[in-house]
């Protein structure tokens, strides 16, 4: 039987992390919300199966990334979407910090999904060991991949 109180507590503790992953894979606010909801559903469905072999936050990162990567693949195979208009649009905020985040988002969104996941985890200040555990690669490869990703980001035009 699922412990709903524990699940709610974990989601509240890690909602920023889940939202950040969803934001980095989304094209607009509607998609962020859809990805966030899909991630919560996947977390809930997998909650009983979580055996504690890894840390809870590592498991949540992995579920969020897998959900977003799967949605990204589906979106590409499905074709173009027609976005709905919404009164609130965080993508169009014009304060200095929002503009910087938007520029970074544009560059990161050009990366392939694995590189996008790696840089996102690095930006969240996770260790190479944690990144490797979440992505499923040796931690020794994380540094090499990050170097290449950073070089690629530097060369991009926005």
Beta strands, then each sheet from edge to edge (+ up, - down):
end
